Amino acid sequence: MKIAISGASGLIGTALSRSLRLDGHDVVALVRRPVRPDEDAARWDPAAGTIDAAPLENVDAVVHLAGAGIGDKRWTDAYKREVLESRTRGTDLLARTVAALERPPAVMVSGSAIGIYGDTGDVAVTEDGPHGDDFLAGVCEQWEAAAAPAVEAGIRVPFLRTGVVLSPTGGALAKLLPLFKLGLGGRMGSGRQWWSWISLDDEVSVIRWLLEHEVAGPVNATAPAPATNAELTRVLGEVLHRPAWLPVPAFGPKLLLGGELADSLLFTSQRVLPGVLSQHGFSFAHPTLEGALRVMLDRPAAG
C-alpha cells in the first residue's frame, strides 16, 4: 500500500511510518518545509490553505494525525485558537483535497481524541457515549466535522479517538519517568480520576487495522482496562522499583500549567472503553497496564 501521513514526525506518526516501511509499504509524509526532488513527501500549509496534491494522486490511504500539541503551551486564548484551527483547517484542507483527486484513497483515518466525552467520572463510556461541554470536547467535535468532504465523497473515514498514549520516548509517560526514577512520583490530586490509556505499539496496530477493515465513524483507541491515576502511579512505581507515595496536590500543576489545562490533562476523569474494536475482535498486544509498562520500560530505546 501507499499511505500518506500528516503528523508523520510526531510520536505516533514516527512509529506508524516506521512500522509501515518495515513491512514494505510506501509512506508519503505531509510536511511544511520544501520537499527534495528525491523525497516521497507532499508539502502543505494548513494555515495558508495550500497543499501539493500531485504526490497524493496514487495513495491507497491517508492517516491524518497533525495538530498543535494540547499540552505544549499554556492555554491562552491565542493558543486555544491555534489548537482548534490547526485541527479543523488541516482536516478540512486534506479532506477536500483527497475528495477531489482523480483516484481518491479508499480510506482516511482521521485523528480525534477521547476528550470528546468530557469528564465521565466513574461511568464507563463507549463510542455512543454523550459528548462533553468543555473546550476539548468542542475541539474534537469540530475536528471530526471538518472531515465531512471526504465522507461525502464516499471515502471511508474512521475517527481515531485516541486516549493517553504511553511510550517512554514521548507524551505523558516520558514526562513522568524522570520523577518516578528518582522516587519522587505519586498520584495527581485525589488519584481517583480515570486515565484511559493505550500503548504506542497498540495505537499503531489500531491505525493499521483500521486501514484494512471496513470500519467507519468513531473508534476509541484505548486499552480495554483503563486505570485510575492512583493505580497508574502505583504500578509505574512497582515496575521501576521505586516508591510512588508523594502525592502531587492539584494546586501545583494548576499553578504551573493554568487551571483549565491542568484540569483537562491531569484531573478530568475519562473512563473510556474500546467498544468498536472489541466488537470486531481486535487483539491488543498490551491489554493491561502492568504488562504494557513492563514491556515498554524493559525495551531499549529505538535508534
Number of C-alpha atoms within 10 A of each C-alpha: 14 18 22 26 26 24 18 23 17 15 15 20 20 14 17 24 21 14 16 17 12 10 9 10 13 17 22 20 25 26 19 13 10 10 14 9 7 6 9 14 21 23 18 21 16 21 14 10 12 14 20 13 15 10 16 25 15 16 20 18 24 27 26 25 21 22 23 16 13 17 15 10 13 17 19 11 9 9 16 18 12 18 20 21 19 18 26 24 20 28 29 20 23 28 25 19 19 25 20 15 14 9 13 22 23 16 27 29 24 26 26 27 24 30 25 26 27 20 23 19 13 14 12 13 18 17 19 11 13 12 18 18 12 15 16 22 19 17 22 25 18 18 27 25 14 22 25 18 20 24 20 13 14 14 21 21 28 25 25 27 24 23 25 22 23 22 21 20 15 14 17 16 16 13 13 16 19 12 13 20 16 12 17 18 23 25 22 20 18 14 20 18 24 26 26 26 27 27 27 24 20 21 25 22 19 21 19 16 14 23 23 11 10 11 18 18 16 22 26 26 32 31 29 20 18 25 21 21 23 22 20 21 23 19 19 26 21 15 16 18 12 16 18 23 15 13 16 16 13 17 13 14 19 16 10 11 18 16 16 14 21 21 16 18 17 19 23 18 24 27 26 31 24 22 18 19 21 14 8 10 8 13 12 19 13 21 18 17 21 16 13 20 23 16 12 18 15 10 10 8 9 6 3
